[in-house]
Amino acid sequence: MNPILADIYSTVVPSAPYIIAAYALIWVALLVYVVFVVKGLRKTEREIAALEALIEGDRALRE
């Protein structure tokens, strides 16, 4: 094997578990963030629907 490649592999391979763990942590954090955003979006959609119903009810009372 090329001595330069052997030196690179000996440097990178021992740190592979840390690199894999870092990528896994990033993906988990991204997944958690997306879940919170979707929950907030659903809550906001329910609140908007309730406000629209309230506005429509108010309009019916005025007519």
N, C-alpha and C positions, 0 to 999 in steps of 0.2 A: 504494500500500500504506500502511496505517496506520503512522505513524512509530514508535509504540511496538512494534508487531510487528516492524518492520524492525530495531529495536535489539535485540530479544530474539533474532531469528534470526541476526543478525551475531555475537552472543555465543555462541550454542549451536552453530551449524553448524561453526565452526572446531575445536571441541573434540569433535566427533562421533567421530573415529577413536579418541580416547583412551577415550571412553565405551564404544565397541564392543569395544575391546581389554580393558577392565576386565571387561565382562560375559563375554567369551570366556574370560578367565583364571579367573573364578569358576566357570564351567561345567566347565572342564577340571579344576580343583582338586576340584570336587564329584564328577566322574566318577572321578578317581583315588582319592578317599576311598572311594567305594562299591566300587570294585574291591578295595581292601585289606580292607574289611569283609567282603565276600563270600568272599575267600580265607581269612580268619581263621575265618569261620563254617564253611566246608567242613573246615578242619583240625580245628576243635573237634568237629564231627560225627564225623569219622573217629576221633578219640581217644575219644569217648564210646562209639562202636560197639566199639572195641577193649576198652575197660574192661568193657562189658557182656558181651562174649564171654569175657573173663577171669573175670568173676564167675560166669557160667553154667558155665564149665569147673570152677571151684573148687567150685561146688555139686554138680556131677556126681561129683567125686572124694569128697566128704563122704558121699554117699548110698550 
